[in-house]
Amino acid sequence: MDPTGWLEFDVDRIAIALEINVEDVQTYFTDGRRVSFLIERRAVEAMPGSELAPSEGSGYDLIDSEGGYWEVRSLTKGGIYFCPSKMVGSGRSFEEDGFLEKLDNIEGYFVTDVTQFPEMPYWTISSNVVENWWHEGLLGNSSKISNQKFFNLIEDV
């Protein structure tokens, strides 16, 4: 599957606007944890008629024009995970039932390859595709996969 589209940024303009150097812009925008909030806002532009979730505590990031829920994820040097954010990080654990419930409640994922900043490809991937990957044993035991695995899987979609 080719990318659904591209998010493009002007590094020099960002550096000037934020009054930081270009290297710091590059570091910030390739860190999925830091740039995710900005990517969510650009995803709204990329999905006409969509809007941000009403709060950061919602179980999704975007609502599409038909009322469907979407998760925004960043593909980073460390890979990507598809389980709910509350299952990732120190002291948190993966729960298969919660992951599958998440898949039942969303339309899919808006995945951006932040490693390619400032011209980042993105894919919109149906939750059904991710669920199939899970049941076929193609995702890691906590739904996390490497970059290379992502590209191998998305190629066949």
C-alpha positions as CSV (number, residue, x, y, z in Angstrom):
1,M,0.0,0.0,0.0
2,D,1.4,3.4,-1.0
3,P,1.2,6.2,1.6
4,T,-2.3,7.7,1.8
5,G,-0.6,11.1,1.7
6,W,2.3,13.3,3.1
7,L,2.6,15.8,5.9
8,E,5.2,18.4,4.9
9,F,6.8,20.9,7.2
10,D,9.1,23.9,6.6
11,V,12.0,23.3,9.1
12,D,13.4,26.8,8.8
13,R,10.1,28.5,9.4
14,I,9.4,26.3,12.4
15,A,12.9,27.1,13.8
16,I,12.3,30.9,13.3
17,A,8.8,30.7,14.8
18,L,9.9,28.8,17.9
19,E,13.2,30.6,18.2
20,I,15.2,27.4,18.3
21,N,17.8,26.0,16.0
22,V,17.1,23.7,13.1
23,E,18.8,20.7,14.9
24,D,16.4,21.0,17.8
25,V,13.4,21.2,15.4
26,Q,14.7,17.9,13.8
27,T,15.1,16.3,17.2
28,Y,11.6,17.4,18.4
29,F,9.7,16.4,15.3
30,T,11.2,12.9,15.0
31,D,10.3,12.1,18.6
32,G,6.9,10.5,18.5
33,R,6.0,11.4,22.1
34,R,6.7,15.0,21.5
35,V,5.3,15.6,18.0
36,S,2.1,13.4,18.4
37,F,0.0,16.4,19.5
38,L,1.0,18.3,16.4
39,I,0.5,15.3,14.1
40,E,-3.1,14.9,15.4
41,R,-3.8,18.5,14.3
42,R,-2.3,17.9,10.9
43,A,-4.3,14.7,10.6
44,V,-7.5,16.7,11.0
45,E,-6.4,18.7,7.9
46,A,-5.5,15.5,6.0
47,M,-8.9,13.9,6.8
48,P,-11.5,16.4,5.5
49,G,-14.4,16.9,7.8
50,S,-12.7,15.3,10.8
51,E,-12.2,16.9,14.2
52,L,-10.1,16.3,17.3
53,A,-11.4,14.2,20.1
54,P,-13.2,16.3,22.7
55,S,-10.4,15.7,25.3
56,E,-7.0,14.1,25.6
57,G,-8.6,11.5,27.8
58,S,-10.8,10.2,25.0
59,G,-10.2,6.7,23.9
60,Y,-9.4,8.0,20.4
61,D,-7.7,11.0,18.8
62,L,-9.9,11.9,15.8
63,I,-13.6,11.7,14.8
64,D,-14.0,11.4,11.0
65,S,-16.8,13.1,9.0
66,E,-19.0,10.1,9.5
67,G,-18.5,9.9,13.3
68,G,-15.9,7.1,13.2
69,Y,-13.1,7.2,15.7
70,W,-9.4,7.1,14.7
71,E,-6.1,6.7,16.6
72,V,-3.1,8.7,15.5
73,R,0.2,6.8,15.8
74,S,3.8,7.7,15.0
75,L,6.2,5.3,13.4
76,T,9.5,6.1,15.0
77,K,13.0,4.6,15.1
78,G,11.7,2.3,17.9
79,G,8.8,1.1,15.7
80,I,5.1,1.4,16.4
81,Y,2.5,-0.1,18.7
82,F,-1.2,-0.4,18.1
83,C,-2.5,-1.1,21.6
84,P,-4.1,1.7,23.7
85,S,-1.6,4.2,25.0
86,K,-2.5,3.3,28.6
87,M,-0.9,-0.1,27.9
88,V,2.5,1.4,27.0
89,G,5.2,2.6,29.3
90,S,6.8,1.9,32.6
91,G,4.6,0.1,35.1
92,R,1.9,-0.5,32.4
93,S,1.0,-3.9,30.9
94,F,-0.5,-5.1,27.7
95,E,-4.0,-6.6,27.9
96,E,-5.2,-8.5,24.9
97,D,-8.9,-8.1,25.7
98,G,-8.5,-4.3,26.0
99,F,-6.5,-4.2,22.8
100,L,-9.2,-6.1,20.9
101,E,-11.9,-4.0,22.4
102,K,-10.0,-0.9,21.2
103,L,-10.0,-2.4,17.7
104,D,-13.7,-2.9,17.8
105,N,-14.3,0.7,18.8
106,I,-12.2,2.5,16.2
107,E,-12.2,2.8,12.4
108,G,-8.5,2.6,12.2
109,Y,-5.1,4.3,12.6
110,F,-3.6,7.4,11.0
111,V,0.1,6.3,11.0
112,T,2.8,8.9,10.3
113,D,6.5,8.0,9.7
114,V,8.1,10.7,11.8
115,T,11.6,9.4,11.0
116,Q,11.2,11.0,7.5
117,F,10.6,14.5,8.9
118,P,10.2,17.1,7.3
119,E,8.3,15.2,4.5
120,M,6.5,12.5,6.4
121,P,4.3,9.8,4.7
122,Y,1.2,8.7,6.4
123,W,-1.2,5.8,6.0
124,T,-4.8,5.3,7.1
125,I,-5.1,1.7,8.1
126,S,-8.4,0.0,9.0
127,S,-8.7,-1.5,12.4
128,N,-9.8,-4.7,10.6
129,V,-6.3,-4.9,8.9
130,V,-4.6,-4.5,12.3
131,E,-6.9,-7.1,13.9
132,N,-6.1,-9.5,11.1
133,W,-2.4,-8.9,11.6
134,W,-2.9,-9.7,15.3
135,H,-4.8,-12.9,14.8
136,E,-2.2,-14.0,12.2
137,G,0.5,-13.6,14.7
138,L,2.2,-10.8,12.7
139,L,2.3,-8.3,15.6
140,G,4.5,-8.5,18.6
141,N,3.1,-9.9,21.8
142,S,2.1,-6.4,22.9
143,S,1.1,-5.2,19.4
144,K,4.5,-3.5,18.9
145,I,6.4,-4.0,15.7
146,S,9.6,-2.6,14.2
147,N,9.8,-0.1,11.3
148,Q,10.8,-2.8,8.9
149,K,8.0,-5.1,10.0
150,F,5.5,-2.2,9.5
151,F,6.8,-1.6,6.0
152,N,6.7,-5.3,5.1
153,L,3.1,-5.6,6.4
154,I,1.8,-2.4,4.8
155,E,3.3,-3.4,1.5
156,D,0.7,-6.2,1.3
157,V,-2.3,-4.2,2.2
